[in-house]
Amino acid sequence: MARVTVIGAGVVGVASAWYLARAGFEVTVVDRQAGPACETSFANGGQIAVSHSEPWANPQAPLKVLKWLAQADAPLLFRPRADWRQWWWLAAFLRECTAARTRENIRRLVSLGVYGRDCLRALREETGIDYQAQTRGIVHFYTDAAEFEAAREPARLMTELGCERRIVDAQEAVRIEPALASIGTALAGATFSPDDESGDAHRFTIELARRCESAGVRFLHGHQVTALRPASRNRIDHVEAIGPDGRYTRLEADHWVLAAGSWSPLLAAPLGIRLNVYPAKGYSVTMPVADPDKAWQASLTDDAHKLVFSRLGDRLRVAGTAELSGWDRALNRRRCEGILARTRQLFPGAGDVDRAEFWSGLRPATPSNLPCLGPTRYTNLHLNTGHGTLGWTLACGSGRVLADMLGGRRPEVGWPAA
C-alpha cells in the first residue's frame, strides 16, 4: 500500500486525506497546530458558495482598488511592502483583470465548485456528518443600483455554466430571506443561488478528521514542517519537521501533498517551485443570536462590501474583506469594527454585539482565484493549495480530484480544465 503524507490539516488537507484513504492509500496528515482546522478553516464565512466564482480579478477591479487605497476599512486593502512576492502577485492579478480571463476563470471555478458541492453532499449523506448545515441557498444582495446591474452578466454566465444564480427583485429577495426587510428601500435587488449552502467549516473539518482516523488515517499534530528534501531533481526523499518536543523529526512517504495554505509557497520555494500564492487576510465576527425574528436564516452576501453572513445554529457569523499585507495575522481593530458597524446598519438587533468575538485568518489567494491543484516537476509531490475564499467550497472536489490523480484515474471533473 502506497504511503501518502498530506502537509496541512485545514479543510482542504483533511478532505484530501479522506479521499486518499478511500482510494486505498496509507495516509498521514502532518500539521503544526494542536488539532485540525486551527487556522484559516477555524472561523471563516461558512459558505459553500459556487456563486462566488466571479474572481476578485475582473475588469472593474483596478479602479475599485485605486478608490479603496485611501480607505482603512476598504473591502480590499493593499498595504505595499518591500516584498517581491506581493508585487509579483499584484502584477499577475492585473493581467487577470481582462474580460476574457475573467470569463475563463469563472468557467473553471464553476466547474470545480459544482463538483465539490456534489462531493460534499454525497459525503454528508454517506457519513451523517453534522456541521450545522443550512441548505437554503445563498442570496447576494445589493444596496447600490449600479452594483446590482453589474451583477447581471456574471450571474447569467454562472447559470449558463451550471451554477444557478437567478436575478430577483427586492420583494422576491425579502420573500426568500425575511431578515432583508430591515434594509427597506435601500435594497436594490439580489441574485439567488438555491443550490449553495452554508455551515460551520471548523466543525466539519474536526468531524471529518475523526472519521479519517476511524478509517486508519494517522494525524501528527504539533509538527511544524521545515523542509522538503529532494532525493534528486525530480523526487522528494523525505520531509523534516520539528515535533512537539522541539526535536527534528524525519518523515518518510511515497507521495507528498502540499496543502499548507498560505505557507505552501514558502515550503515550495527551496525546491525551485514558484507558487504565486499570497495571503489575503480576512476577518470574521461571531456573536449569539439576540432576536431570532431579526436574524437571517439563509446565507447572505453583501457583494459591495465583500461580506458574507451565515447562520450557525444559535450563532451569527459575518466574515470578509481582504488585506494584502503579508503573513501577519494581527487583528486590525478598525476593520473588525467596520464589519460590526455594517451588520448593525443592515440587521439592527439581530445579534448580541456586546458578546461579539473577532478573528482573522490568512486565505491562500492566487491572482486568478484558481487553486494550485495537481502534480509538480517532482514526480511524488502534488499540490492542493491556493483556494482563496473558496477553500471549503472546493475542498471536497479538489480532494477527490487529487486522490484520482494519485490513483492513476482520470478525474471526473476534467481538471485542469481545457
C-alpha positions as CSV (number, residue, x, y, z in Angstrom):
1,M,0.0,0.0,0.0
2,A,1.5,3.3,-1.1
3,R,2.1,5.9,1.7
4,V,0.9,9.5,1.2
5,T,1.6,12.3,3.7
6,V,-0.6,15.4,3.5
7,I,1.1,18.6,4.8
8,G,-1.7,20.7,6.3
9,A,-4.8,19.8,8.4
10,G,-7.2,22.5,7.3
11,V,-10.4,21.7,5.5
12,V,-8.5,21.1,2.2
13,G,-5.9,18.9,3.8
14,V,-8.4,16.8,5.8
15,A,-10.7,16.4,2.7
16,S,-7.7,15.3,0.7
17,A,-6.8,12.7,3.4
18,W,-10.4,11.4,3.4
19,Y,-10.5,10.7,-0.3
20,L,-6.9,9.4,-0.4
21,A,-7.8,6.9,2.3
22,R,-10.9,5.8,0.4
23,A,-8.8,5.3,-2.7
24,G,-6.7,2.8,-0.8
25,F,-3.6,4.8,0.3
26,E,-2.0,4.7,3.7
27,V,-2.4,8.3,4.8
28,T,-0.7,10.6,7.3
29,V,-1.6,14.2,7.9
30,V,1.0,16.5,9.5
31,D,0.3,19.9,10.9
32,R,2.0,22.4,13.2
33,Q,-1.2,23.1,15.2
34,A,-2.6,21.0,18.1
35,G,-5.6,19.9,16.1
36,P,-7.4,20.2,12.7
37,A,-8.8,23.4,11.3
38,C,-7.0,25.7,13.8
39,E,-6.0,28.4,11.3
40,T,-7.8,29.6,8.1
41,S,-10.6,27.0,8.5
42,F,-11.3,28.0,12.1
43,A,-13.8,30.9,11.7
44,N,-14.3,31.5,8.0
45,G,-17.5,32.8,6.4
46,G,-19.2,29.3,6.4
47,Q,-20.4,29.3,2.8
48,I,-20.2,26.6,0.2
49,A,-20.7,29.1,-2.5
50,V,-20.3,28.2,-6.1
51,S,-22.0,31.5,-6.8
52,H,-18.8,33.2,-5.6
53,S,-17.0,32.0,-8.7
54,E,-16.5,35.5,-10.0
55,P,-12.8,36.2,-9.3
56,W,-11.5,39.3,-7.5
57,A,-9.6,39.9,-10.7
58,N,-12.2,41.3,-13.1
59,P,-12.4,44.3,-15.4
60,Q,-13.9,46.5,-12.6
61,A,-11.3,45.6,-10.0
62,P,-8.4,48.0,-10.9
63,L,-10.5,51.2,-10.5
64,K,-12.1,49.8,-7.3
65,V,-8.7,49.0,-5.8
66,L,-7.4,52.5,-6.5
67,K,-10.5,54.0,-4.9
68,W,-10.0,51.9,-1.8
69,L,-6.4,52.7,-1.3
70,A,-7.2,55.6,1.0
71,Q,-9.8,53.7,3.0
72,A,-8.6,51.9,6.1
73,D,-11.8,49.8,6.2
74,A,-12.0,49.2,2.4
75,P,-13.3,45.7,1.3
76,L,-9.9,45.1,-0.4
77,L,-6.9,46.7,1.3
78,F,-3.5,46.7,-0.3
79,R,-0.6,47.6,2.0
80,P,2.6,48.0,-0.1
81,R,5.6,46.2,1.3
82,A,9.2,45.6,0.3
83,D,8.2,42.1,-0.7
84,W,8.7,40.8,-4.2
85,R,6.1,38.2,-3.7
86,Q,3.4,40.8,-3.1
87,W,4.4,42.8,-6.2
88,W,4.6,39.6,-8.3
89,W,1.1,38.7,-7.2
90,L,-0.2,42.1,-7.9
91,A,1.2,42.2,-11.4
92,A,-0.3,38.8,-12.2
93,F,-3.6,40.0,-10.6
94,L,-3.8,42.9,-13.0
95,R,-3.1,40.6,-16.0
96,E,-6.2,38.5,-14.9
97,C,-8.5,41.6,-15.0
98,T,-9.4,41.3,-18.7
99,A,-12.9,40.3,-19.7
100,A,-11.6,37.2,-21.5
101,R,-9.6,36.0,-18.5
102,T,-12.5,36.6,-16.1
103,R,-14.9,34.5,-18.2
104,E,-12.4,31.7,-18.4
105,N,-11.6,31.8,-14.7
106,I,-15.3,31.8,-13.8
107,R,-15.8,28.8,-16.1
108,R,-13.1,26.7,-14.4
109,L,-14.2,27.8,-10.9
110,V,-17.8,26.9,-11.5
111,S,-16.8,23.5,-12.9
112,L,-14.7,22.6,-9.8
113,G,-17.2,24.3,-7.5
114,V,-20.3,22.4,-8.6
115,Y,-18.3,19.1,-8.5
116,G,-17.1,19.9,-5.0
117,R,-20.6,20.8,-3.8
118,D,-21.9,17.5,-5.1
119,C,-19.0,15.6,-3.4
120,L,-19.8,17.3,-0.1
121,R,-23.4,16.3,-0.3
122,A,-22.5,12.7,-1.1
123,L,-20.1,12.7,1.8
124,R,-22.7,14.2,4.2
125,E,-25.3,11.6,3.1
126,E,-22.8,8.7,3.5
127,T,-21.3,9.7,6.9
128,G,-24.2,11.6,8.5
129,I,-21.7,14.3,9.5
130,D,-23.2,17.2,11.4
131,Y,-21.8,20.7,10.9
132,Q,-24.9,22.8,11.3
133,A,-25.6,22.7,7.6
134,Q,-28.1,25.2,6.1
135,T,-29.4,24.3,2.6
136,R,-31.4,27.4,2.0
137,G,-29.2,28.7,-0.8
138,I,-27.3,32.0,-0.8
139,V,-28.7,35.4,-1.5
140,H,-26.3,38.1,-3.0
141,F,-28.0,41.4,-2.1
142,Y,-27.2,44.9,-3.4
143,T,-27.8,48.3,-1.9
144,D,-26.3,50.0,-4.9
145,A,-28.2,50.0,-8.1
146,A,-25.0,50.1,-10.3
147,E,-23.6,47.1,-8.4
148,F,-26.8,45.3,-9.0
149,E,-26.7,45.9,-12.7
150,A,-23.1,44.8,-12.8
151,A,-24.0,41.5,-11.3
152,R,-26.3,40.6,-14.1
153,E,-23.7,39.3,-16.6
154,P,-21.7,37.2,-14.1
155,A,-25.0,35.7,-12.9
156,R,-26.0,34.9,-16.4
157,L,-22.7,33.3,-17.2
158,M,-22.7,31.2,-14.0
159,T,-26.2,30.0,-14.7
160,E,-25.2,29.1,-18.2
161,L,-22.2,27.1,-16.8
162,G,-24.3,25.1,-14.4
163,C,-24.5,27.2,-11.2
164,E,-28.0,28.7,-11.0
165,R,-27.8,32.3,-9.9
166,R,-31.0,34.0,-10.8
167,I,-31.8,37.7,-10.7
168,V,-34.6,38.6,-8.2
169,D,-36.1,42.0,-7.3
170,A,-36.1,43.4,-3.8
171,Q,-39.6,41.9,-3.0
172,E,-38.5,38.4,-4.0
173,A,-35.3,38.7,-2.0
174,V,-37.3,39.5,1.1
175,R,-39.6,36.6,0.5
176,I,-36.6,34.3,0.3
177,E,-34.9,35.8,3.4
178,P,-37.3,37.9,5.5
179,A,-34.5,39.4,7.5
180,L,-33.7,41.5,4.4
181,A,-36.8,43.5,5.1
182,S,-34.8,45.6,7.6
183,I,-32.8,47.1,4.7
184,G,-36.0,48.7,3.4
185,T,-35.9,50.8,0.2
186,A,-32.1,50.7,0.2
187,L,-32.3,47.1,-1.2
188,A,-31.8,47.5,-4.9
189,G,-32.1,43.8,-5.8
190,A,-30.4,40.5,-5.4
191,T,-29.4,37.2,-7.0
192,F,-30.3,33.8,-5.6
193,S,-28.4,30.6,-5.8
194,P,-30.7,27.9,-4.4
195,D,-28.2,25.1,-4.5
196,D,-25.5,26.8,-2.5
197,E,-25.1,26.0,1.2
198,S,-23.5,27.1,4.5
199,G,-22.4,25.7,7.8
200,D,-19.5,25.5,10.3
201,A,-16.3,24.7,8.4
202,H,-14.4,24.2,11.6
203,R,-16.8,21.7,13.0
204,F,-17.0,20.0,9.6
205,T,-13.2,19.6,9.5
206,I,-13.0,18.2,13.0
207,E,-15.8,15.7,12.4
208,L,-14.2,14.6,9.1
209,A,-10.8,14.2,10.8
210,R,-12.4,11.9,13.3
211,R,-13.9,9.8,10.5
212,C,-10.5,9.8,8.8
213,E,-8.9,8.4,12.0
214,S,-11.5,5.7,12.1
215,A,-10.6,4.8,8.5
216,G,-6.9,4.5,9.5
217,V,-5.5,8.0,8.8
218,R,-2.7,9.0,11.1
219,F,-2.5,12.6,12.3
220,L,0.7,14.2,13.5
221,H,-0.3,17.4,15.2
222,G,2.2,19.8,16.7
223,H,4.7,19.0,14.0
224,Q,6.0,22.1,12.1
225,V,7.3,21.1,8.6
226,T,10.6,23.0,8.0
227,A,11.8,21.5,4.7
228,L,11.0,19.1,1.9
229,R,14.2,17.4,1.0
230,P,14.6,16.1,-2.6
231,A,16.5,12.9,-3.4
232,S,17.1,14.1,-7.0
233,R,15.8,16.8,-9.3
234,N,12.5,15.0,-9.8
235,R,11.7,13.2,-6.5
236,I,11.2,14.1,-2.8
237,D,13.2,11.9,-0.5
238,H,11.9,13.0,3.0
239,V,10.4,15.9,4.9
240,E,11.9,17.5,8.0
241,A,9.7,18.7,10.9
242,I,10.0,20.0,14.4
243,G,8.0,17.8,16.7
244,P,6.1,18.7,19.9
245,D,9.3,18.0,22.0
246,G,11.3,20.6,20.0
247,R,13.4,17.9,18.2
248,Y,13.7,17.4,14.5
249,T,11.8,14.6,13.0
250,R,12.4,12.9,9.7
251,L,9.1,12.0,7.9
252,E,9.1,9.5,5.0
253,A,6.4,8.6,2.5
254,D,6.0,7.5,-1.1
255,H,4.0,10.6,-2.1
256,W,3.5,14.0,-0.6
257,V,0.6,16.5,-0.8
258,L,1.3,20.2,-0.1
259,A,-1.9,21.6,1.4
260,A,-0.4,24.2,3.7
261,G,-2.4,27.1,2.6
262,S,-0.6,30.5,2.7
263,W,2.6,28.8,3.8
264,S,2.7,26.5,0.8
265,P,4.9,28.9,-1.4
266,L,7.4,29.2,1.4
267,L,7.9,25.5,1.6
268,A,7.9,25.0,-2.2
269,A,10.4,27.8,-2.9
270,P,13.6,25.9,-1.9
271,L,12.6,23.2,-4.3
272,G,12.6,25.7,-7.2
273,I,8.7,25.7,-7.3
274,R,7.4,29.2,-7.6
275,L,3.8,29.3,-6.4
276,N,2.1,32.6,-6.9
277,V,0.1,32.3,-3.7
278,Y,-0.2,35.3,-1.3
279,P,-2.0,35.7,2.0
280,A,-5.3,37.6,1.8
281,K,-6.1,38.3,5.4
282,G,-9.8,38.1,6.2
283,Y,-11.7,38.9,9.3
284,S,-14.8,37.4,10.9
285,V,-17.2,38.4,13.7
286,T,-19.2,35.7,15.6
287,M,-21.9,36.5,18.0
288,P,-25.0,34.9,19.6
289,V,-28.4,35.5,18.1
290,A,-30.1,38.3,20.0
291,D,-33.5,38.3,18.3
292,P,-34.5,35.2,16.1
293,D,-37.1,37.3,14.3
294,K,-34.4,39.8,13.1
295,A,-31.6,37.3,12.4
296,W,-31.1,35.7,9.0
297,Q,-31.5,32.0,8.3
298,A,-30.3,31.8,4.7
299,S,-26.7,32.6,4.0
300,L,-26.2,36.1,2.6
301,T,-23.6,38.0,0.7
302,D,-23.1,41.8,0.6
303,D,-21.1,42.0,-2.6
304,A,-20.3,45.7,-2.5
305,H,-18.7,45.3,1.0
306,K,-17.3,41.8,0.4
307,L,-19.1,40.4,3.4
308,V,-20.9,37.1,3.9
309,F,-23.5,36.3,6.6
310,S,-24.1,32.8,7.8
311,R,-26.3,31.2,10.5
312,L,-24.5,28.6,12.6
313,G,-27.2,27.3,14.9
314,D,-27.7,29.9,17.6
315,R,-24.7,31.9,16.4
316,L,-24.3,34.5,13.6
317,R,-21.1,34.6,11.6
318,V,-20.2,37.7,9.5
319,A,-16.9,37.5,7.6
320,G,-15.0,39.0,4.7
321,T,-12.8,41.8,3.5
322,A,-9.2,41.2,2.3
323,E,-6.0,42.7,3.4
324,L,-2.8,42.1,1.3
325,S,-0.2,42.7,3.9
326,G,2.0,39.6,4.2
327,W,1.8,36.8,6.7
328,D,0.9,38.9,9.8
329,R,-2.3,37.7,11.5
330,A,-2.6,40.6,13.9
331,L,-6.2,41.9,14.3
332,N,-6.9,45.3,12.8
333,R,-9.5,46.5,15.2
334,R,-10.8,49.1,12.8
335,R,-11.6,46.5,10.2
336,C,-13.4,44.3,12.8
337,E,-15.4,47.3,13.9
338,G,-16.3,48.1,10.3
339,I,-17.8,44.6,9.9
340,L,-19.8,45.0,13.0
341,A,-21.0,48.5,12.0
342,R,-22.2,47.3,8.6
343,T,-24.0,44.4,10.3
344,R,-25.8,46.7,12.7
345,Q,-26.7,49.0,9.8
346,L,-28.3,46.2,7.8
347,F,-29.7,44.0,10.6
348,P,-30.2,46.0,13.7
349,G,-30.9,43.9,16.8
350,A,-30.1,40.6,15.1
351,G,-27.0,39.7,17.1
352,D,-25.7,40.3,20.5
353,V,-22.9,42.7,19.6
354,D,-21.7,43.0,23.2
355,R,-20.6,39.3,23.0
356,A,-19.0,39.5,19.6
357,E,-15.8,37.6,19.0
358,F,-13.3,38.8,16.4
359,W,-10.9,36.6,14.4
360,S,-8.5,36.8,11.5
361,G,-7.2,34.3,9.0
362,L,-4.9,34.1,6.0
363,R,-6.6,32.9,2.9
364,P,-4.1,31.5,0.3
365,A,-5.0,33.5,-2.7
366,T,-3.9,33.2,-6.3
367,P,-4.2,36.1,-8.7
368,S,-6.8,34.2,-10.8
369,N,-8.6,32.6,-7.8
370,L,-7.9,29.2,-9.4
371,P,-6.3,26.8,-6.9
372,C,-2.9,25.1,-7.4
373,L,-4.1,21.5,-7.8
374,G,-2.1,18.8,-9.4
375,P,1.4,17.4,-10.0
376,T,4.7,19.3,-9.8
377,R,8.0,18.6,-11.5
378,Y,8.8,16.3,-8.6
379,T,7.0,13.1,-9.5
380,N,5.9,12.3,-5.9
381,L,4.8,15.8,-4.9
382,H,1.3,17.1,-5.6
383,L,-0.3,20.5,-4.8
384,N,-3.7,21.2,-3.3
385,T,-3.5,24.8,-2.2
386,G,-4.3,28.4,-3.2
387,H,-8.1,28.2,-2.8
388,G,-8.5,31.7,-1.6
389,T,-12.0,32.5,-0.4
390,L,-13.3,29.2,-1.8
391,G,-11.5,26.8,0.4
392,W,-14.5,25.0,1.8
393,T,-16.5,25.3,-1.5
394,L,-13.7,23.5,-3.4
395,A,-12.3,21.3,-0.6
396,C,-14.1,18.0,-1.3
397,G,-13.9,18.4,-5.0
398,S,-10.2,19.1,-5.1
399,G,-9.6,16.4,-2.5
400,R,-11.3,13.8,-4.7
401,V,-9.5,15.1,-7.9
402,L,-6.2,14.8,-6.1
403,A,-7.0,11.2,-5.0
404,D,-7.9,10.3,-8.6
405,M,-4.7,11.8,-9.9
406,L,-2.5,9.9,-7.4
407,G,-4.5,6.7,-8.0
408,G,-3.9,6.9,-11.8
409,R,-7.6,7.7,-12.6
410,R,-8.9,10.4,-14.7
411,P,-10.7,13.0,-12.5
412,E,-14.4,13.2,-13.2
413,V,-14.4,17.0,-13.3
414,G,-11.7,17.1,-16.0
415,W,-9.2,19.2,-14.0
416,P,-7.2,21.1,-15.2
417,A,-10.0,22.3,-17.5
418,A,-9.0,22.5,-21.1
